[in-house]
């Protein structure tokens, strides 16, 4: 007698390279080996997951378009958290379809926070936050209680939790953390010989509006350090994005050798890292370098140019799985020497920093353990389509006035 498995859908139509499709695909591949679920990917026909999933595995592709997609009673659908007014309306759920939300960006439920933060006046910011919270994101505030009741909202780290609470002004008691998952790595830096006169650095990640300013700041501060120490520095930037040309223009006169690589397959990253001394990354990219034993500096995000003295820190010092914080005043300290001290340590005790980075990944992001956690959390979640009021998906007069759009329009 054949046992019918539940269908588990990973929903993320996206054509670019990003942390979410990489994460979903990694988890889908691993789960397909376990044989516990029938795995389905929902993506554009030319999307990242559609183009990169292993065709030899027992994984099904649902090509996303404007046509309706139907889900059955026993199906489970995993989403990155999103505002309900932006939710695609071509998803036709059975009332008993289980729905899971995974918060993978601090602004998942409050996307306009990025634009509001650009206003210089704190007073204007506070007024806008109040207006948006009560008229644009009012349903999201209500939904948090529904999610909590049904154990169906997972946070990748503490920053995601705190930003959600602060932006929506809600309290989430006993939050559920589900950190990212990583395929096993190996410490390829065990016998790395750190030269005295050279420093090879790397950034891996999209060149986006919330990442470009910290990257620019980091490189310029490194420039000063390497000039003062008379060190030759090469900084490899792996990533594409809408701010790439802006970045190149800002770095055209930099006294560091900049190498640009638009894209690289995950399987090829380890080969590139063999000659890298230190990584400067955020999000999944920070994990993908540390898992090979590369000492990794965890960078935080901001939508504004950095004009104060930012404090740097190692990935292995982060708390509650946090992979990037919104840079506020507490992340600045005038004339701090955090970067300089950390780079000095790279030259003094490379092996120690390498081992600490590698160990941190093993203890917190191992795919075997975190997939077990993922399965347990799904089993404990009880949110189904009927628990979410249909009114949540409708746009009110404020949404229409603002001209908001549905996500995932083909």
N, C-alpha and C positions, 0 to 999 in steps of 0.2 A: 504493500500500500504506500503510495507516494504522499509524503507530507507536503502540504501547500505552504510555502513560505510567504511571509508578508513582503510587500513591495516597499522598498525604501527609495524615495526620490530625493536627489540633490538638485535643488533649483537655483541656478545662477547663470542666466544667459549673459554672456560677456565675451566680446571679441578680443579684448586686449589681454596682456599678461598682468595678473594681479594676485594678491595674497589669497583672496577668497577662492577663485577657481583652482588655484594650486592646492590649497588645503582640502577642498571638497574632493578633488580628483585623487589626492593621496589617500584620503580616508576611504573613498569608494573602492579603490584598488585593494586596499588591505582587507576591507570587509568582504569583498568578493571571494577572497581566498578562504575566509571562514565558512562561507556557505550558509550563513544564518538568514540572509535576506536575498530577495531578488533585487538587484541594484539597477536603478535607472538614473540617468543624467538628463536634465532638461537644459538645453543650451541651443543657441543659434546653430544653424548648419555649419557655419564657418567660425563658431566660437572656440574659445581656448580648450574647454573640456572636450568638445566634439572632435577637435583635431588631434588631441593628445592622449585620449584614453587608450588603454591597451586592448586592441581588438581581439586578442587571444583569450582575454578573461571573460567571465560570464557577466558582462555588463551591457545594458541596453541604453540606446540613445533615443530620446524623444526630441525631435527637432522643433524648436520653439518658433512660432509665428503668431499671427493674429488669430489663427484658428483656435477653437476651444480645446482645452485639454481636460479630460475627464478622469477623476480619481474615484476609486472604489472604497467600500466600507473599511476594509482592513489596511488600507494604504497609509504610509507614513511619509510626510513631506517636510523636508528640512529647508528652511529659509535663512538667509542672513536677515537680521531684523531690519524692518523698514516701516515708514509711516503708512498707515492704512489708506490715506487718501491717494497715495501713489501706487497702491497695490494693483497689479494687473487684473483686469476683470474677465479675462478669458480662461481663468482657472475654475473649473466646475467641480466643486467638492461634493462628495457624499457627506451627509450630515455627521457621519461617524469617522470621517477621515481624520487621522491624527496629524496635528500641526505642531512643529517645533520651530522656535526662533533662537538663533545663535547670534549674540551681539558681538560683532567682529570689527566694529569701528566705534569710537566714542560718540559719534554724531549720528548713528544709525536711526535713532528715533527723532532727531532734531537737526535735520540737515542744514537749516538756515543759520545755525549757530556760527558757521564759518563766515558767512557774509556779515552777520551782526557784529562779530568780533573785530571787523575791519574799521568800524566807526571809532574815532579817537576819543570821543566823549563817553565816559562811563555812564553818565546820566542817560544819554540817548540809548546806549546799549541796554541799560536796565529797563527802560520803558519798552523797547522792542521785545526783549525777552518776555516781559509780562504779557504783551499783546499776542505774541506768537504762541506762548504757552497756553493761553486761555481760548484763543480763537482758531489757531491753525493746528495745534497739536493737542487739542482738548481730548480727543478720543484716545490718543496714545497714553495720556495720563490715566484715563479710566481703564485702559487695557492692562496696565501694569498689575493691577489687583487681580484681574482674571488670570494673567500668566502665573502670578505667584500661587494662586489657589490651585492651579493645575500643574505646577512644577514644569512649565514648558518654556521657560526663558533661561538661557545659559549665557554666562558672561565669560569672554575669553581671558579677561584680566581685571584687575582692580580699577584701572583707569576707565574702562568701559562702564563699570558699575557706577563709579563716582560721578562721571559726566552725565549719565542717564538720570541719576538721582538729582543732581544739581540743576540740570537744564529743565527737567519736567517738574521739579520740586515735589518729588515723591520719595517715600522711604521704602527701601527693599530690605526687609529683615531676612536673615539667613539666605543670602544670595547663593545661587548655584554657579560655581566656577567650572568651566570646561575649557582647559587650556588647549592650545594648538597641539597637533600631533606631528611627529617627525619620523621619517624612516631612519633606521639605524645608520649612524655614521661611524667613522673611525678617526682616531687622532693621528692625522697624517703629519703633524708637526713635532712628533716625539724627538726626532733627530734634526730638527730645523736649526741651522747654523745662522744666527743673527749677525750680520755684518756690522761693523762699527761706524761705517760712513754712509750707509744706505738705509732708506726706510721705504718699504713698499706697502701701500695702503689700498683699500678697496671700498667702494660703495656698491651695493646691489639693490636695485629697487626702481620703481617708477619715478620719473622726474615730474612730480606733481606740485600743485600750489602749496600744499601743507608740508612738503618735504624739501623744496628747493632752497629755502632760506637757511635752514640749519645746515644743509650740505655746503652752501656757499660760506657760511660762517666758519665751519669746521676747516675747510680747505685754506681759508685765509689765515686762520689762527695757526694751522700747521705750517704755512709758509713762513710766518715769523719765527716759529720754533726751529725750523730746519735751517733758516738763514743764521740765526743766533748760534746754532750748534755746528754750523758748517757741514750739514748732512745733505746728501742728494736724495730727493724724494720723488717717487713716482706714485701718482694717485690714479687708479683705474676706476672708471665709472661705468658700471654695467646697468643699462636701463634706458628706456625711451620714455617719452611722455610730452605733454603739451608745453612744458617749461624747459625742454632740453636746449632750444636755441637761446632762450633767455640765459640759461646757465653758461653756455659756451661764450656768450657775449661778455658776461661778467667776469669770466676767467681768462679772457684772451691775453691779458698782460701779467698773469700770475707767474711767479718764479718757481713753479713746480711743474714737473712733466705730467701732463694730463693725458690719459689714454681713454678713449671712448669706445665702448662696445654696446651696440644697441640692444642685443638680445643674446642670451645663451641658454641652452637646454640645462635643466637641473642636473642631468647626469654628467655634464661637462664641467660643472662648477668646481668639483674637487681637484681636477687637473690644474685649473687656473690658480687655485688657492695654494698650491705647493710652493709658489714663489712669493706669497703674500705674507707680510709680517703682522699686520693688524687690520681689522675690519671696523668700519664706521657704518652702522646700519640701524634700521628700526623694523619692527614687525617681524614677519616670517623670515625676512632676509637675515636678520641678526641671528636667528636660530640656525639658518642654513650655513652660516660661516662658523659659528661656535661648535657645531656638531662635528666639525673636522679638526677641532683643536685650535682654531685661529682665535687669538685674543680679540674679543669683540667689544667695542665701545657702543653702548646703546644710546642712540640719539632720540631726542624728543621732537615733537612737531609744533609748528606754528604757521599761521597764514601771513605773518608780518615779518618784515626785515628785522634782523636782530641787531640792536644797537648797544645792548648792555653786555656784561661779561657773563656768558653762560657757563654753568658748572657741568663738566663732563663726568661720566661714571661708567663702570664696567657693567656689562649685561649680568654677570653673576651676582651683582649686588641688588638687583631689582627685587621688588616685593610683590607677592600675590600675582605672579606671572606677567606683570606689566611689561609691555613691549614698546611703549612710547607714551609719554604724558604730554598733555597740552602745556606748553611753556608759559608759566605765569611768573610773577615777581620772585617767588621762592626758588626758582631755578637759576637766579642770577646772584652773583656775588662780585662786587667790584674788585678788580685786579686779582681774581683768583688764579691759581696756577695748576688747576686740576689736570688740564690736558698736558701741560709740560711735565708734571710729576708722573703721569701715566706713561708718557712716551719714554721718559727716563727709565721707568721700570721695565719697559719692553727691552731695552738694551741691557739692563742689569740682571733680570731673572725671567727670561722668556719662557722657560719650561714651566715655571710655577703658574704663570698667567694662562698658558695654554691648557694645562691640566685642570685649572679651576673653571675655565670656560667649558671644556668638554664634560666635566663632571656635572656641571649645572644642567646641561641638556639631558644627560642620562637620567638625572633624578627628577626632572620635571616634565619632559616632553616626549618620553619614549612612546612610540606608537602602539606597542603591545598593551601597555598598561592603560594609556589614555583611551584606546578603543574599547577596552573593557568598561571603563567609566562611561563612555559614550553610550554603549548598549544598555547599561544599567539605568542611566538617566532617561533614555528613550522609554524603557519599560515602565519607569515610575511616572512619566508624564501622562497626563490624562486630558489634555486640551484637544478638543475636536472642533470641526468646522461649526457645529451648531452652538458652541459656546461663545462665538464671536458675533455680536449683533450685526446684522446686515447694514445698519445705519453707519457703522464705522467706515465702510468702504466708500461712502458717498461724500462728494465735495460740497461744502457749504458755500455761502455767498463770499466769505473771506478767502477761501481757496480759489474761487473763480476770479475774484478781483485781483488776486496776486498772480493769477495765471499759472498755477502749478500744473505739472504734467504727470501722467502715469509713468511708472518705470517700465522698462523693457518693451518699448515700442519698436517693432521690427523695422 
